Every structure is written in C-alpha cells, then in structure tokens.
C-alpha cells in the first residue's frame, strides 16, 4: 500500500472516530489544543498521521471516552472503536444472544456485528462516514456486505453495495452494464456525480446487514467537512 493511500485510509478512520464522538473538527481541536488545519489535513489524508501522532490521537480519543486501539486506527484490524462502558462481548451462537435486552443497545449491535462476521466468511463491515446514501444510511451507521463471486455480479443490478475500489471503499447503488458498473448515490443534491468503472477493477459486497448507531446524533458539520470527498 503506497503512502498516499495509507494517509487517506488513516484519515478516514480518524474521521470515523470523531463522528462516533459526535464532535466537530473545531470542538476537538479546541478541546485538545491541536491545530484545526492539522486535524483537518489528517482527516483528508493530505498529511500522513505519523506513528508518534497516532499515540497522541489514541490518547485524545481515550480521554473523550472512545475506546480505539492503535491497530484499528493504523490498519483497521481488531475491534472497532466504541464508547467506554460498552465492552464488546463475543457470543459463540445466536442462542446465546437471547438476553441482549439486558445489555445496552450499542453493545447489542457489537454482538450482532461479531456474529455476522463469524458466520459470513469474507464479509465486509463498515461504519458509514458520509451522507452520500441518505436516507438509506446515516453517518455513524454500521453496514455489512457479503462477499460474492464476480461471476454473480450481474445479479446485483440496482442493489446497494459496499464497493471496494482498492484504494478506498464507497457505498453506492450499482447498475450493472457488463463489462462496466455505474455507481450512483441516493443523495444527488450533495453527491450528483456518478462513476462508471470496469467491473474487473472493483469488488462488490451486497449490503445485507444494517444497524443504526444508537449513540450517534448527526451534527451539522457543514463548517468542518466538505460535502464531497470528506
């Protein structure tokens, strides 16, 4: 993975953490005496987050009440970020989930995510970090897609999918016109453009899992996050 891609992906994950905290860039920068422009550049991937700065960011997130590991922020490995007090409990079987009503709604979601991942080899679970597919999905939502052989992609015409573009992931409705695929957003006001790509250059994960992030309330981040490519 090249340096530009690494910077972009780490920035995307940093933004995801901020979204989960329900904080604007200005609020986070001011609270922790960080330059707004530096924080913004990290999120946009304009400046790579160094190993030294990763440690600082983890410390800030922890102080804000978000449990995020260095491994997840660096490489998206391990448990996803979550609020303290909502420790992820793994259940081996669905029958063990009968008492989910006794634990927090957010914890119940994490349990469902782990069950989904264990029972669907090769699946992909993402946290929505923009409003390009509003009203289907909102910022902070959890979505999961199934791995599908490329020879079956023609069956996905018109479906909502996580699209793996190798350098990033997008959530879009796909129109299959072999040998091409057209990616369309549902929020045409802020994301009017569409992409036409060669099917051979993408991986499609039809979305079959969706949970609202019950701890997240959408902020008006218009002064912080550009409407496109944020």
Buried (B, 14 or more C-beta within 10 A) or exposed (E): EEEEEBBBBBBBBBBBBBBBBBBBBBBBBEEBEBEBEBBBBBBBBBBBBEEEBBEEBBEBBEEBEBBBBBEBBBEBEEBBBBBEEBEBBEBEEEEEBEEBEEBBBBBBBBBBBBBBBEEBEEBBBBBBBBBBBBEBBBBBBBBBBBBBEEEEBEEBBEBBBBBBEEEEBBBBBBBBEEEBBBBBBBBEEBBEEEBEBEBEEBBBBBBBBEBBBEBBEEBEBEEBBEBEEB
